[in-house]
Amino acid sequence: MKERIKELLEEMLPLLDLESDFLYSELDSLGVTTILMTLSEEFGIELDAKDATPKNLRTLDSIVQMVEGKLKTAPSPSLPRGGGSND
């Protein structure tokens, strides 16, 4: 998962130093929004402004932990009701 997140962020934010211990301080609001939207779409999780904290975005490892935590607490996709045709 870490490698996939790194690839995504390198693609979306090529100037960001993902090896930094202070990623959050290098991000502007557009960078934060880009990270949250990209990870939300890629992993099917809900990330919003309350997730954009220095703790969650400090390092690549902390971003991975945030995503893993969201995946653990995300509700399972529900199956469509009815499932079949009523012809």
N, C-alpha and C positions, 0 to 999 in steps of 0.2 A: 504494500500500500504506500509506503514511504516513497518508493521510486516513482510510482504513478503520480502522486501528488507533486513531487519535484518536477517531473516532466510537464505537468499541466501548468505549474506556476512559472517555469522557465519559458514556456511558450507564450503565456499571457503577459508576463512581466519580465521581459528579458534583461532589464537593467538592475533588477533586484538581486542582491547578494544573499542567496539562500543558505550560505554557510555562516551568516552573521548570527551572533547571539542576541542581536537587538533588531530583528526584522521590523517590529512594530514601529520603531523610531524612524525607519527608512520609508515607511508607507504614508502616502497622502490618502485622503478620503476615497479617491477613485481607486487606488490600489487595494484598499481594504474591501471596498464594494466588489471589485473584480475577484478577489480571492473568495469571498463569501458566495458570490453567484456561481463561480466556476465549480467550487466544491459541492454546492447544493445540487447543481445539475448533474455533475459526474456521479455522485454517490447517492442521489435521491434522498437527501436529508434536508431538513429545514434549518437554515442558518439565517440569523437576522442581526440587527444592530447590537442586541445584548450579548452576542457572541464575539463581537469585535473588541476584545479586551487585550491589554498588553500581555496578560498571562497566556491567552489562547494564541496570540500571534507573535510571540517573542522569538521563537525559533521554528525551524522546519519540524522538529520533533514535537513541539507543543501543538502545532497545527495538526499533525497526524493524530495526537492524543485527542484533540477536540473532535476530529472526524470519527475516530473509533468510538468515542463516548456517545456521539450522536447516533451512530449505527446501532449501538447496543440498546439505546432507549427508544429508537424509532419504532412506531407501530408496524406490525407486519402488514403488507399490502392485503387489502380485503379482496375476496373473490367476488365476482359479479353475482348478484342475486338472480335466481331463476335459472341461469345457465343454459337454458334451451329454448327452443321455439315452442310456442303454444298453438301451432296450426292445427 
